[in-house]
Amino acid sequence: MTEGRNLKSPGSESGKSKRTYHRKRYEELTFSDDFMFCKILENNEELCKELIELVLGEKIAIVHNVEKQKAIETSSDNKGVRLDVRVLADNRIFALEMQNAKKDNLPRRTRYYQSMVDIDISEHGSDYKNLMDSCIIFICNFDPFEQNICRYTVKPHIEELPEYEYNDGTVKIFLSATVANRESSNISEELQDFLQYVGGKPPKSDLTKRIQEAIDKSKAEEKWRREYMFLFEIKEEGYVAGKAEGKAELIIKMHKNGASASSISNLTEIPLKEVLQILDDAQDEQIES
């Protein structure tokens, strides 16, 4: 998660300093905070659908399988990637992520995301023509390429044939909430209003007002509050992946407090496969008893 945190070197038995986090109060969370971004979109499919339509500039079918922080397992080393929100619509997959901290390796990070999404949605032995189109959307609280435009749309092309349409079914869209130059970016007024809202300005459009209403209502969600508080208590305790003592107890406790398996994996850095196995074993033991 990205809300207001200050990361230091991870702790270890060799004496390195552990991570420390500056935590926002639950009441202070906004749509640009990862936790709230995920919660609002996964629990409001219509808002998620309208946001995607706003970014694309086209209508899409009803979204399906809205998932928070989709952890995708890849190879035997259990290295995965976290996507904030993933949805399916019109036989296309959309992955949305809120980015508050600028990363120098964003293009390569996106390349890795793309490969993981393709692996996750493809079936072993299936024909390549059945691979769904995909669109990865980064909503950034900074200008990702420092070219002073609000929107960057990235598609593959053949350098020697710029007029040739090389369509491999992939699109990456980077949006900047800090650039006010709508004219040079050729974006709609409503999309500009949304980006300004992400950047901290009051909601103006119908969509942003309804997003804010959902956030205001969420402040009364005690389950969400407990989950948010518990997840950051886990972080502040400095739990380190691979620490055998108490690992199973920690995972089971987090799960009982409402954290999903993927959230547990992200927060503790314990591979998702191992988290799922521990939860399955715990369920089996409960059944037997």
N, C-alpha and C positions, 0 to 999 in steps of 0.2 A: 504494500500500500504506500501511498505517496503523501498522505496528509501531514504536512508540517514536520517532517522528521529530520533529525540530524544524525546521520550514521557515522559511527566510528568503527575501528577495526573490530572484527568479531572476537569474542572471548575464547580462550583456550586454556588448557591445563598448563601450558608453558608460560603463562603470565601475561599474555597480551591483553590489552584493555578490551572490555566487552562493549557491545553496541549500546548506545543510549539514544532515547527517542524523546522528542518534544511532542506531546500529545495535545491535540485540540480537544476541547470539551465537546461532547456529543452535540450540544445545542449550537455550537459554532460551525458545524459541518455545512459545506455548500456543495453544489453539484460538481464542482471541480475536484472535490476530494474523492479519492478512489472508492472508499467505502460507500459513500452516499450515491455516487455515480452508478455503482453496481446495483445497489439496493433498489434505486428508483427504476432503472431500466428492466431489471429482472422481474419486478413486481407490477410493471405497467407496460404491457406489451404494445398498447396503442401509442403511448409516448415514444417507445423505442422505434416503432414502425414509422411514425411521423418524423422522428429525428433522422432516420436513414433516408427517407424521402426528401427531406430538406437538403441533406448533403448531396444526394444524387441528382436532385432536380427532376425526379420522375416518381410515379406511383409504383408501389410494390404490393404484392399480395400480403395477407396476414402473416405475421412472423410466427415462427415455431421454435421450440427448444431454446428459449432464452436462458442462458447459463451464465452464472457469475464466475469469474476467474477460472476459466477452463484450463485445467492442467493437462497437458498432452504428453503421454509417455512415448518415448522413442526407442532408444536402443538399450542394450543390456546394462549400460552404465546409469540408466534411469534419469538421464538429463532431459529436462522438459522445458516447456515455455509457458508462461502465464499470459492469457488474454483476458482482459477485463470482462467483456460481454461478447457472446457469440450467438448469432441467430441464423436461421435458415428462412429464405423467402424466394419464391420464383425459381426454385432449383438453383439458388445461389447461396453462398455462405458469406456472412458479413461478420467481421471481427472489429470491435470498437474498443479503443483504449484511450484513457485520459492520461496525458503526459504533463506533469508539473515541473519536472527537473530535466534540464537540457542534457542530452547525451550526445557525445561526439560521434558515436557509432550507430546512430539511428538508421541510416540506410542498410547497414549490414544486419542490424537487429531486425529490421523489417524483412529482410531476405530470409532470416532464420524463421521468423514467424510464418512466412509463406510456406516454407518447406514443411513445417510442423502441421499446419492446417491441411495441406495436401495429403500428408500421410494419414492424418486422423480421419479424413472423410473418404478416403479411397479404400476399396475392398481388395484384399489380396487376390491377385490374378485377374482383376477386372480390366476391361478395355479402357485405354486412355480417353477415348471419346466420351466415356461416362463420367469423367472427372468434372465435378461441378465448378462453375465459375466462382471466383472469390473476390472480395473487396475488403481490404484492411484499411480502417479509418483511424488515424491518430488525431485526437483533439488536443492541441498543444497550448500551454500557457506561455509560449515564447515563439519566436520566429525560427522554425527549424532549420531553414537554409539561408536566413539573413538576407533575403532578396526583397523584403518589404512588400509582400503580397499575402493575402489572407488564405489562399488556397493553392496547394501544389498537387497536381494530379500526375501520377507516375504510371506510364505504360511502357512495355517493351517495344522496341522498334529495330528495324534493320538500318544501320547507319548509312549504307550505300544506296538504300532505296527508301528515303524518308516518306515518300508518298504511298508506299506499300503498307497495307494493314497487316501487321504481324500480331495475330490475336491468339494468345495462349490462355485467355480467360482470366487473367489476373489484372487487378487494378489496386494501386495504393494511393490513398488520399491523405494529405497532411493539411490540417487546418490550424491557423494561427489566431489565437484570441487577443494578441497584443498589437496587431497591425490594423490601423483604421482606414487604410487606403482601399475602399471597396471597389472604386472604379477600375483600378489597375488589375484587380483580381477577378473582375467579371462575376461577382457573386450577387445573389439577391439581397434585398434589404432585410428580409426575414432571417437569412443566414447570418448577415452582419449583426443583427440584433442578438441572435443566439450566441455568437462569438463574444460580443461585448458582455453579455450576461455571464458567460463562463469566466471572462476576465474580471468580473466583480461588479459590473454595473447593474442597476435594477432591471427587472424583466419588463419588456415592452410589448413583445409579440404575444399572440394567443398561446403559442407553444411554450414559451419561456414562463409565462404566467402560470400555466398548468403544471409545469415542472416545479416551480416554486411552491405552488399549493401542495403538491405531493410531498415536497421536502418539509413544509410546515406541518403537515399531518403526521409525517414520520417521527417528529420529535416526541409524539405521544406513544410511539411503538416501544414498549418496554423491552420486548424481546430483542429488537435491533440495538437498543441502548446497551443491554447486557452483553450482547455479542461483541459490540464495538469495544466496550470497556475490558471485557475478558481478553480479547485478542491483543490489546495493547499491554495488558498486565503480563501476558505471556512474553511479549517482546521485551518489556522492561526488566523482566527477571533474567534475561540474557540466556535463554535456553539455546543450546548448541546442537546442531544435527550430529548424530553419531554417538551421542552420550548414552551409553547403554542403561545406566542407572535411572530408573523412573520413566523411561521413554514410553513404554506401553501405558503406564498410569497417566502420563501427560496427555497422550493422544486420546485416550478414553474420556478424560475429564473435559478436554476441549470439545469433543464431539457431543457430550452430554449438555454442554453449555451452548449448543447451537451452531458450532463451527462445522462447515462441510469438510470432507476429506481433502479437497483441493486447497481450501484455506489453511488447514492444518499443515499441509505439505509446504505451502508458500511461506508460512510464518516460522516454522521450525527448521526448514531446509531438509527435512526428512523426505526421502523419495516417496512419491505418491503410491507406488506399488507397495512399499513397506507399510505405509499408513493404512491402506485398504486391507492388507493382510492382518494387521493387528486388530482392526475393527471387526473383521470377519471372525477371527479367533475368539474375540471377546463375546460376540453374538452366539457362537457355537457353545461356549462355556455356559452362557446364560440359559440356553435351551436345555443343555444336559442337566443343569442344576434344577 
